[in-house]
Amino acid sequence: RERERERAGIMSVVSVETEEGIAETGVEVVSHPVRDSLESLGLPIPSSTSWPDYPVLLTQSDGPKSHDRVVQKCASSIPIESSLFRGQTFLYVDDGTLPCKGGKRRSTFTLRGQFKRRVCFGDLLIGHEFGEISQPPATVRVIILGFLNKFFPHLKINLSSKHTSALAPVLLECKRLRVAEASSSSSTPKQQAVEERESPCDESGVFNIEEDTALLGGYFAERRRSWKQRMSFFRRKENLGNFWFEPGLEYTFEFYQNNLSFTDYKLRFGFISVGIAKIIKGQPVQFLIKQASTGEYLCYFQFWSSKLLQYLVT
């Protein structure tokens, strides 16, 4: 308890010193210089009393060791600019104020833009990376790994003493994919209106991207393919290695998940729930996409929670 009080004290002295508005996107980003003493304690975030979407905080950076920027409107268009990609993302995070029933999503990530150079499909990964984590009880470990193996068989999990990761090819995690010529929009007027709104998803986190992959060529140009057919095709490793993301095309990716709440950091499988905040030692889950061969990040977001900070190991 004394340790938790110390953490609370540390959190209370972190402050946001400057604000910078991005008018063209409607997104406000807060820059906050982090004092060396606080950075060494692993707290590159402002006081929870200033979180714009309390009890959840979304931060954006260039990578795990980069300066964090606080994103103030989770559902707004957020610009993405990296060595790999230029575009924008729309993020929806359930804040726990609405009951999660039926198909309601706990988080949705929609990414749209263009690649700056060719990237092999098999080389672009999405997932999570952590430092040292705690080993959960055997029963909890069986539940978590059993769930991941059943629903995400393509997920590559690395468990080591100092680094843990769970990464998968983007093309196998993407729920919907649309490929269009960058010079012209393939969206209908209704779709354009949805995409240009400040909050492009409804209260269930649904963006409703339509699968359209004809411009990938080959198998996909023969006739219209569903998202299930795309995933089945790219489960073959050789197919992932034979396709490339190309500059000059606009890609829209939709990712979502229904199991992990960023409010209480619990994984839910039907009637079973497992808290993971203690297991990952208070490290935030990320929405990251990276090129495996170079280690470059296309985007990197972290999801903090007031619940998560109780287990932050400093």
C-alpha positions as MATLAB code, in Angstrom:
seq = 'RERERERAGIMSVVSVETEEGIAETGVEVVSHPVRDSLESLGLPIPSSTSWPDYPVLLTQSDGPKSHDRVVQKCASSIPIESSLFRGQTFLYVDDGTLPCKGGKRRSTFTLRGQFKRRVCFGDLLIGHEFGEISQPPATVRVIILGFLNKFFPHLKINLSSKHTSALAPVLLECKRLRVAEASSSSSTPKQQAVEERESPCDESGVFNIEEDTALLGGYFAERRRSWKQRMSFFRRKENLGNFWFEPGLEYTFEFYQNNLSFTDYKLRFGFISVGIAKIIKGQPVQFLIKQASTGEYLCYFQFWSSKLLQYLVT';
ca = [
       0.000    0.000    0.000;
       2.861    2.352    0.783;
       4.226    1.671   -2.683;
       0.878    2.567   -4.244;
       0.760    5.814   -2.266;
       4.220    6.684   -3.573;
       3.038    6.076   -7.125;
       0.004    8.260   -6.560;
       2.299   11.008   -5.339;
       4.456   10.712   -8.429;
       1.417   10.861  -10.668;
       0.142   13.997   -8.990;
       3.202   16.071   -9.891;
       3.240   15.267  -13.599;
       1.639   18.147  -15.472;
       0.710   19.131  -19.006;
       2.637   22.300  -19.808;
       1.676   23.087  -23.406;
      -1.182   22.382  -25.802;
      -1.046   22.225  -29.588;
      -4.188   21.989  -31.701;
      -4.283   20.334  -35.121;
      -7.041   22.236  -36.898;
      -7.234   20.215  -40.074;
      -8.076   16.970  -38.294;
      -9.999   18.220  -35.276;
      -7.561   16.374  -32.985;
      -5.927   18.063  -30.034;
      -2.546   16.694  -29.004;
      -0.958   17.607  -25.695;
       2.831   17.695  -25.501;
       4.229   17.235  -22.020;
       7.977   17.346  -21.307;
       8.763   14.528  -18.889;
      11.215   15.231  -16.093;
      14.204   12.889  -16.028;
      13.382   11.530  -12.583;
       9.841   10.624  -13.598;
      10.888    9.158  -16.934;
      13.308    6.843  -15.140;
      10.390    5.617  -13.050;
       8.446    4.642  -16.152;
       5.710    7.304  -15.996;
       5.771    9.176  -19.331;
       2.163   10.337  -18.871;
       0.355   13.252  -17.221;
      -1.574   13.146  -13.980;
      -4.735   11.041  -14.238;
      -6.728   14.106  -13.151;
      -6.018   15.642  -16.570;
      -6.851   12.616  -18.706;
      -9.352   13.745  -21.360;
     -11.026   10.313  -21.563;
     -10.671    9.161  -17.953;
     -10.422    6.317  -16.858;
      -8.607    5.552  -20.143;
      -5.680    7.484  -21.608;
      -4.473    7.092  -25.196;
      -0.925    8.108  -26.089;
       0.822    8.143  -29.460;
       4.552    7.929  -30.142;
       7.049    6.859  -32.793;
       7.975    3.698  -30.893;
       8.435    2.180  -27.422;
      11.292    4.530  -26.467;
       9.940    7.693  -28.042;
       8.273   10.760  -26.549;
       4.600   10.161  -25.808;
       1.870   12.512  -27.039;
      -1.548   12.458  -25.414;
      -4.438   12.130  -27.870;
      -7.478   13.892  -26.461;
     -10.258   12.521  -28.627;
     -10.118    8.781  -29.071;
     -12.755    8.699  -31.817;
     -11.248   11.513  -33.925;
      -9.024   11.286  -36.961;
      -5.403   11.025  -35.786;
      -2.627   11.724  -38.318;
      -0.017    9.014  -38.932;
       3.375    9.954  -40.347;
       6.261    7.489  -40.252;
       9.112    6.284  -42.439;
       6.742    3.599  -43.757;
       3.344    5.226  -44.056;
       1.368    8.450  -44.272;
      -2.312    8.557  -43.381;
      -4.715    8.657  -40.480;
      -6.338    6.379  -37.973;
      -9.687    6.393  -36.190;
      -9.697    4.801  -32.747;
     -12.726    3.808  -30.718;
     -12.325    2.603  -27.125;
     -15.217    1.468  -24.975;
     -15.130    3.485  -21.762;
     -17.432    1.151  -19.851;
     -20.402    3.522  -19.820;
     -22.434    1.318  -22.154;
     -23.248   -2.350  -21.563;
     -21.172   -4.625  -23.778;
     -23.802   -6.895  -25.323;
     -24.008   -8.904  -28.494;
     -21.431   -7.796  -31.022;
     -20.422   -4.561  -29.328;
     -16.709   -3.956  -29.765;
     -14.419   -3.042  -26.910;
     -12.052   -1.282  -29.299;
     -11.836   -0.534  -33.014;
      -8.847    0.711  -34.995;
      -9.323    1.913  -38.557;
      -6.183    2.888  -40.467;
      -6.184    4.566  -43.894;
      -3.334    5.882  -46.020;
      -0.434    5.137  -48.357;
       2.856    3.311  -47.979;
       6.007    5.272  -48.775;
       7.838    2.216  -50.107;
       7.099   -1.398  -50.987;
       6.596   -3.668  -47.966;
       6.077   -7.416  -48.194;
       2.785   -8.617  -46.687;
       4.623  -11.179  -44.570;
       6.942   -8.498  -43.177;
       4.235   -6.245  -41.705;
       3.135   -7.280  -38.222;
       0.569   -6.107  -35.696;
       0.375   -6.937  -32.007;
       1.819   -6.181  -28.591;
       5.273   -5.973  -27.032;
       6.163   -5.865  -23.348;
       9.226   -5.913  -21.161;
       9.418   -8.344  -18.279;
       6.051   -9.783  -17.165;
       4.899  -11.932  -14.269;
       4.205  -15.605  -14.783;
       0.483  -16.149  -14.135;
      -0.837  -19.122  -12.154;
      -0.952  -22.327  -14.187;
      -4.741  -22.265  -14.507;
      -4.776  -18.686  -15.772;
      -1.941  -19.442  -18.181;
      -3.866  -22.381  -19.644;
      -6.998  -20.233  -20.094;
      -5.157  -17.382  -21.830;
      -3.001  -19.539  -24.102;
      -5.948  -21.803  -24.909;
      -8.001  -18.800  -25.975;
      -5.195  -17.369  -28.108;
      -4.451  -20.697  -29.782;
      -8.110  -21.229  -30.616;
      -9.013  -17.806  -31.962;
      -5.599  -16.535  -33.109;
      -3.686  -19.578  -34.388;
      -1.491  -17.322  -36.540;
      -0.295  -15.318  -33.508;
       3.392  -15.819  -32.732;
       3.951  -15.561  -28.980;
       7.414  -15.005  -27.542;
       7.756  -15.461  -23.767;
      11.181  -14.658  -22.365;
      12.509  -13.309  -19.097;
      13.058   -9.779  -20.416;
      10.824   -9.453  -23.463;
       7.357  -10.709  -24.308;
       5.561  -10.207  -27.596;
       2.486  -11.416  -29.434;
       2.640  -10.520  -33.129;
       0.787  -11.599  -36.261;
       0.749  -10.614  -39.948;
      -1.466   -7.587  -40.512;
      -3.315   -9.350  -43.326;
      -4.453  -12.094  -40.902;
      -5.534   -9.735  -38.128;
      -7.271   -7.197  -40.352;
     -11.032   -7.769  -40.193;
     -11.744   -5.710  -43.321;
      -9.445   -4.411  -46.046;
     -10.145   -1.988  -48.864;
      -7.584   -1.143  -51.567;
      -8.142    1.820  -53.899;
      -6.217    4.005  -56.313;
      -4.633    6.809  -54.318;
      -5.470    9.421  -56.949;
      -9.213    8.897  -56.622;
     -11.579    7.744  -53.906;
     -13.532    4.541  -54.376;
     -15.910    5.415  -51.572;
     -19.556    6.114  -52.189;
     -20.858    9.541  -51.055;
     -22.352    7.858  -47.985;
     -19.019    6.213  -47.128;
     -17.164    9.493  -47.632;
     -19.517   11.245  -45.231;
     -18.896    8.554  -42.638;
     -15.127    8.694  -43.087;
     -14.969   12.480  -42.828;
     -17.001   12.751  -39.634;
     -15.115   13.528  -36.449;
     -16.517   10.336  -34.903;
     -16.655    7.846  -37.800;
     -18.093    4.926  -35.814;
     -21.383    4.422  -34.039;
     -21.674    3.812  -30.294;
     -20.789    0.159  -30.832;
     -17.470    1.052  -32.450;
     -18.599   -0.056  -35.920;
     -17.039    1.685  -38.941;
     -18.480   -0.665  -41.612;
     -15.565   -0.888  -44.039;
     -16.466   -2.907  -47.139;
     -13.942   -5.545  -48.224;
     -12.508   -4.673  -51.657;
      -9.182   -6.254  -52.610;
      -9.358   -6.492  -56.423;
      -6.325   -4.195  -56.821;
      -4.125   -6.722  -55.036;
      -4.182   -8.584  -58.346;
      -3.877  -12.286  -59.099;
      -6.335  -14.395  -57.104;
      -8.126  -11.258  -55.896;
      -8.586   -9.775  -59.382;
     -10.370  -12.892  -60.682;
     -13.565  -12.054  -58.813;
     -14.714  -10.358  -55.633;
     -13.291  -12.074  -52.546;
     -14.687  -11.982  -49.016;
     -12.615  -11.220  -45.937;
     -12.802  -14.902  -45.002;
     -11.370  -15.887  -48.377;
      -8.575  -13.327  -47.951;
      -7.626  -14.710  -44.554;
      -7.733  -18.286  -45.805;
      -5.507  -17.366  -48.754;
      -2.893  -15.590  -46.626;
      -2.689  -18.323  -44.005;
      -0.316  -19.938  -46.474;
       3.119  -18.487  -45.751;
       4.162  -18.526  -49.404;
       1.197  -16.325  -50.321;
       2.153  -13.734  -47.709;
       5.631  -13.650  -49.216;
       4.413  -13.104  -52.770;
       2.311   -9.958  -52.209;
       3.475   -6.427  -51.425;
       1.978   -3.177  -50.157;
       2.616   -0.706  -52.968;
       3.051    3.077  -52.992;
       0.387    4.704  -55.150;
      -2.456    2.686  -53.633;
      -4.599    3.707  -50.671;
      -5.179    1.007  -48.061;
      -7.920    1.041  -45.452;
      -7.585   -1.496  -42.644;
     -10.172   -2.211  -39.966;
      -9.165   -4.015  -36.765;
     -11.360   -4.661  -33.755;
     -11.598   -6.863  -30.701;
     -14.327   -7.759  -28.224;
     -12.415   -9.408  -25.374;
     -10.051   -6.955  -23.656;
     -11.430   -3.961  -21.786;
      -9.005   -1.055  -21.503;
     -11.007    0.259  -18.552;
     -10.373   -2.596  -16.109;
      -7.770   -4.545  -18.116;
      -9.711   -7.784  -17.999;
      -9.868  -10.397  -20.739;
     -13.367  -11.803  -21.052;
     -14.203  -15.180  -22.552;
     -17.941  -15.689  -22.167;
     -18.609  -15.977  -18.430;
     -14.892  -16.081  -17.563;
     -12.783  -12.975  -16.973;
      -9.057  -12.768  -16.287;
      -7.296   -9.632  -15.074;
      -4.006   -9.061  -16.907;
      -2.821   -5.746  -15.386;
      -0.788   -7.519  -12.691;
       0.584  -10.087  -15.160;
       1.979   -7.398  -17.490;
       3.192   -5.372  -14.473;
       1.220   -2.273  -15.345;
       2.629   -1.949  -18.844;
       0.036   -0.606  -21.301;
      -1.275   -2.684  -24.187;
      -0.465   -1.172  -27.562;
      -1.923   -0.815  -31.012;
       1.309   -1.146  -32.957;
       2.201   -2.064  -36.509;
       5.839   -2.665  -37.448;
       8.057   -3.948  -40.228;
       9.722   -7.064  -38.838;
      12.869   -6.955  -40.976;
      13.810   -3.358  -40.107;
      12.109   -2.873  -36.723;
      10.472    0.340  -37.971;
       7.049    1.204  -36.557;
       4.227    2.257  -38.849;
       2.245    3.417  -35.809;
       2.461    3.021  -32.042;
      -0.338    3.778  -29.567;
      -0.579    2.850  -25.885;
      -3.730    2.423  -23.801;
      -3.325    3.449  -20.178;
      -5.903    2.906  -17.460;
      -6.237    4.113  -13.882;
      -6.658    0.425  -12.977;
      -3.450   -0.447  -14.809;
      -1.357    2.070  -12.850;
      -2.013    0.182   -9.607;
       0.294   -2.556  -10.897;
       2.972   -0.410  -12.503;
       6.365   -1.765  -11.438;
       8.855    1.093  -11.243;
];
